[in-house]
């Protein structure tokens, strides 16, 4: 079992423009994704996330979201797992790519990504 927790900063604008998130899983593996803000679950129990609106720049400033991604290695040809998180709508679009190779016989990777909006 692999586990990784990481934090990122995302700069917001001073506008009402919405910020969106995409979460994609690499290497054709199975996944379960949950995104929450404080105690409010925005989405859960999904394999991918596309264009999920998190809120406006002004409302997100100073707040944090937590994205948990559980990946199950189902590919016999590789033990690689990965997740790509893309944020759009802030000062600039930003992409975070996390990749790991699991030990043989180790079928699960747990990622926790915390994003603080500045």
Secondary structure as GFF3:
##gff-version 3
##sequence-region A 1 118
A	DSSP	beta_strand	2	10	.	.	.	ID=ss1
A	DSSP	beta_strand	18	25	.	.	.	ID=ss2
A	DSSP	beta_strand	30	37	.	.	.	ID=ss3
A	DSSP	beta_strand	40	46	.	.	.	ID=ss4
A	DSSP	beta_strand	49	56	.	.	.	ID=ss5
A	DSSP	alpha_helix	57	60	.	.	.	ID=ss6
A	DSSP	beta_strand	64	72	.	.	.	ID=ss7
A	DSSP	beta_strand	80	88	.	.	.	ID=ss8
A	DSSP	beta_strand	94	101	.	.	.	ID=ss9
A	DSSP	beta_strand	108	117	.	.	.	ID=ss10
###
